[in-house]
Amino acid sequence: MISLATTTCSVLRGTSTSAYGDDVDADTAVQVGVPLAVMPASQASTRSADARPQEVETYRGRVPAGTDIRVSDRLRDEQAPTVYYLVTGSHQAANPILAQDVALELTRTPTT
């Protein structure tokens, strides 16, 4: 990893069904101990969700090249009780000498 990792994370993927028949995020870890460099991209923004304002914090992140990560995965910080939602992920242009990190756009919705 080229970037300086600030934490490690577990990559969570998949859904399950609640007792009421609704689809809910499953906490199935497909990878653990993945180095993650994460930094705030903006303090906070407000968007409309179901006709009510919602505060959403956005972050930029990087994981090592070759990490199996997909849009809609969740990254659970293993150092703090935080879960980031992956909005986009992109591989950088090919470098013939050193594989580039995967750049991520993340969001975090406060749980309280």
C-alpha positions as YAML, in Angstrom:
chain: A
units: angstrom
residues:
- id: 1
  name: MET
  ca: [0.00, 0.00, 0.00]
- id: 2
  name: ILE
  ca: [1.37, 3.38, -1.01]
- id: 3
  name: SER
  ca: [-0.88, 5.52, 1.21]
- id: 4
  name: LEU
  ca: [-0.32, 5.61, 4.96]
- id: 5
  name: ALA
  ca: [-3.04, 3.45, 6.54]
- id: 6
  name: THR
  ca: [-4.88, 5.13, 9.41]
- id: 7
  name: THR
  ca: [-6.76, 1.97, 10.48]
- id: 8
  name: THR
  ca: [-7.71, -1.52, 9.44]
- id: 9
  name: CYS
  ca: [-11.17, -2.58, 8.33]
- id: 10
  name: SER
  ca: [-13.41, -5.53, 7.63]
- id: 11
  name: VAL
  ca: [-15.19, -5.60, 4.27]
- id: 12
  name: LEU
  ca: [-18.87, -6.48, 4.82]
- id: 13
  name: ARG
  ca: [-21.02, -7.71, 1.95]
- id: 14
  name: GLY
  ca: [-24.44, -9.20, 1.37]
- id: 15
  name: THR
  ca: [-27.98, -8.97, 2.67]
- id: 16
  name: SER
  ca: [-30.29, -11.10, 4.76]
- id: 17
  name: THR
  ca: [-33.98, -11.06, 5.61]
- id: 18
  name: SER
  ca: [-35.35, -9.60, 8.83]
- id: 19
  name: ALA
  ca: [-38.12, -11.15, 10.92]
- id: 20
  name: TYR
  ca: [-40.55, -8.89, 9.03]
- id: 21
  name: GLY
  ca: [-39.39, -10.06, 5.60]
- id: 22
  name: ASP
  ca: [-37.37, -6.94, 4.79]
- id: 23
  name: ASP
  ca: [-33.91, -7.04, 3.22]
- id: 24
  name: VAL
  ca: [-31.27, -5.84, 5.68]
- id: 25
  name: ASP
  ca: [-27.49, -5.54, 5.45]
- id: 26
  name: ALA
  ca: [-25.71, -8.68, 6.58]
- id: 27
  name: ASP
  ca: [-22.56, -8.45, 8.66]
- id: 28
  name: THR
  ca: [-20.76, -11.12, 6.64]
- id: 29
  name: ALA
  ca: [-17.07, -10.25, 6.54]
- id: 30
  name: VAL
  ca: [-15.49, -11.25, 3.24]
- id: 31
  name: GLN
  ca: [-12.11, -9.79, 4.27]
- id: 32
  name: VAL
  ca: [-10.65, -8.72, 7.61]
- id: 33
  name: GLY
  ca: [-7.58, -6.71, 8.54]
- id: 34
  name: VAL
  ca: [-7.53, -4.69, 5.32]
- id: 35
  name: PRO
  ca: [-5.35, -1.55, 5.67]
- id: 36
  name: LEU
  ca: [-7.44, 1.59, 5.12]
- id: 37
  name: ALA
  ca: [-6.39, 5.21, 4.76]
- id: 38
  name: VAL
  ca: [-9.41, 7.41, 5.43]
- id: 39
  name: MET
  ca: [-9.82, 11.19, 5.69]
- id: 40
  name: PRO
  ca: [-12.80, 13.56, 5.72]
- id: 41
  name: ALA
  ca: [-13.76, 14.97, 2.33]
- id: 42
  name: SER
  ca: [-16.38, 17.37, 3.70]
- id: 43
  name: GLN
  ca: [-17.62, 18.25, 7.16]
- id: 44
  name: ALA
  ca: [-21.27, 17.44, 6.56]
- id: 45
  name: SER
  ca: [-23.96, 17.91, 3.99]
- id: 46
  name: THR
  ca: [-27.69, 17.62, 4.01]
- id: 47
  name: ARG
  ca: [-29.75, 15.64, 1.51]
- id: 48
  name: SER
  ca: [-33.40, 14.80, 1.38]
- id: 49
  name: ALA
  ca: [-34.27, 11.21, 2.19]
- id: 50
  name: ASP
  ca: [-37.89, 10.22, 2.53]
- id: 51
  name: ALA
  ca: [-38.94, 13.88, 2.81]
- id: 52
  name: ARG
  ca: [-36.74, 14.50, 5.85]
- id: 53
  name: PRO
  ca: [-33.29, 16.06, 6.03]
- id: 54
  name: GLN
  ca: [-30.41, 13.71, 6.75]
- id: 55
  name: GLU
  ca: [-26.88, 14.62, 7.70]
- id: 56
  name: VAL
  ca: [-24.32, 12.67, 5.67]
- id: 57
  name: GLU
  ca: [-20.57, 12.87, 6.16]
- id: 58
  name: THR
  ca: [-18.36, 12.08, 3.17]
- id: 59
  name: TYR
  ca: [-14.84, 10.68, 3.25]
- id: 60
  name: ARG
  ca: [-12.04, 9.75, 0.88]
- id: 61
  name: GLY
  ca: [-10.26, 6.48, 1.40]
- id: 62
  name: ARG
  ca: [-7.67, 4.15, -0.09]
- id: 63
  name: VAL
  ca: [-7.11, 0.42, 0.19]
- id: 64
  name: PRO
  ca: [-4.25, -1.65, -1.28]
- id: 65
  name: ALA
  ca: [-4.29, -2.59, -4.95]
- id: 66
  name: GLY
  ca: [-5.93, -5.94, -5.56]
- id: 67
  name: THR
  ca: [-8.39, -5.65, -2.67]
- id: 68
  name: ASP
  ca: [-11.73, -7.28, -3.59]
- id: 69
  name: ILE
  ca: [-14.06, -4.35, -3.00]
- id: 70
  name: ARG
  ca: [-17.37, -3.55, -4.68]
- id: 71
  name: VAL
  ca: [-19.83, -0.67, -4.74]
- id: 72
  name: SER
  ca: [-22.34, -1.06, -1.89]
- id: 73
  name: ASP
  ca: [-19.83, -2.90, 0.33]
- id: 74
  name: ARG
  ca: [-19.52, -1.63, 3.88]
- id: 75
  name: LEU
  ca: [-16.19, -1.07, 5.60]
- id: 76
  name: ARG
  ca: [-16.26, -1.58, 9.37]
- id: 77
  name: ASP
  ca: [-13.40, 0.21, 11.11]
- id: 78
  name: GLU
  ca: [-11.69, -2.31, 13.40]
- id: 79
  name: GLN
  ca: [-10.30, 0.45, 15.65]
- id: 80
  name: ALA
  ca: [-13.46, 2.51, 16.22]
- id: 81
  name: PRO
  ca: [-17.21, 1.77, 16.08]
- id: 82
  name: THR
  ca: [-17.66, 3.21, 12.58]
- id: 83
  name: VAL
  ca: [-19.10, 1.74, 9.40]
- id: 84
  name: TYR
  ca: [-18.41, 3.41, 6.05]
- id: 85
  name: TYR
  ca: [-20.57, 2.78, 2.99]
- id: 86
  name: LEU
  ca: [-18.74, 2.52, -0.33]
- id: 87
  name: VAL
  ca: [-20.21, 4.90, -2.92]
- id: 88
  name: THR
  ca: [-17.54, 4.50, -5.62]
- id: 89
  name: GLY
  ca: [-14.18, 2.84, -5.98]
- id: 90
  name: SER
  ca: [-11.70, 3.31, -8.80]
- id: 91
  name: HIS
  ca: [-8.33, 1.93, -9.72]
- id: 92
  name: GLN
  ca: [-5.72, 4.49, -10.65]
- id: 93
  name: ALA
  ca: [-3.92, 4.48, -13.99]
- id: 94
  name: ALA
  ca: [-1.47, 1.63, -14.41]
- id: 95
  name: ASN
  ca: [2.02, 2.23, -13.07]
- id: 96
  name: PRO
  ca: [4.63, -0.12, -14.56]
- id: 97
  name: ILE
  ca: [6.68, -0.12, -11.36]
- id: 98
  name: LEU
  ca: [4.24, -0.08, -8.44]
- id: 99
  name: ALA
  ca: [0.54, -1.01, -8.26]
- id: 100
  name: GLN
  ca: [-1.57, 1.99, -7.22]
- id: 101
  name: ASP
  ca: [-4.02, 1.96, -4.31]
- id: 102
  name: VAL
  ca: [-7.77, 1.80, -4.95]
- id: 103
  name: ALA
  ca: [-9.35, 5.24, -4.38]
- id: 104
  name: LEU
  ca: [-12.69, 5.19, -2.53]
- id: 105
  name: GLU
  ca: [-15.53, 7.60, -1.95]
- id: 106
  name: LEU
  ca: [-17.23, 6.76, 1.34]
- id: 107
  name: THR
  ca: [-20.17, 8.02, 3.35]
- id: 108
  name: ARG
  ca: [-20.97, 7.61, 7.01]
- id: 109
  name: THR
  ca: [-24.36, 8.27, 8.51]
- id: 110
  name: PRO
  ca: [-24.30, 8.98, 12.23]
- id: 111
  name: THR
  ca: [-26.03, 6.24, 14.21]
- id: 112
  name: THR
  ca: [-27.22, 8.52, 17.00]
...
